Each structure stands twice: as C-alpha cells, then as structure tokens.
Amino acid sequence: ARNAKFMTGLYPIVMRYLRVKKKVAKMRKQLKGVDREAYYDERTAMWDEAHEREAKAIRKLFDSMGGLYNKLAQDWATRDGLVPQAWVDELKHSFEGMPFREWAQM
C-alpha cells in the first residue's frame, strides 16, 4: 500500500518532467541550428526551473511518506552528483525535526 501511495505521488512529478523534456526537444528543433548559445541558455533555464519546482514536490512527497522514505530523502540530500542541486538543497530540510533512528529500526 505504501509503495502504491508513493508511486501515485511520484506520477505527476514524472509527467511534469516529461512535459519539460518535450518542450526542450521542440525548442531544440527551432533554435539549435540557428542560435546554439540561445538554445543552451534556454534549455538550462527550463531544466533549472523544473528542478526548483519539483524539488518542493519531491520533498513534500517524502515528508508525507515518513520512515524509510525520509531516510532516502536524507541520503539524497548528501548526494550532490546523484540528483539535481535544487533537490539536494530542498531535501536538506528532511534532517530538521526528525528524531534519530537507526537503519535497523526502519
């Protein structure tokens, strides 16, 4: 039941990322041959905006799940190269207000 709840919460986030990917692909066709620098700048801005927005959604999802999901959020908060920096910055808040629990208690 918990995994289904998690996947239900994750689905809208994934769908929003797929929409950004589609927009970037469309923009690539329009700009890359004409102005590569503008394309790269716009692409970076679009992904950065998506990461900022979705970082809050990811944190909210992990917070609502608690337990092992909070431990996963805390782990991701220490992984600068694994997830986008916006996620790392947002997930660092998962350390606040949570009582310490050993992995064996999860």
Disulfide bonds with the S-S distance in Angstrom:
none
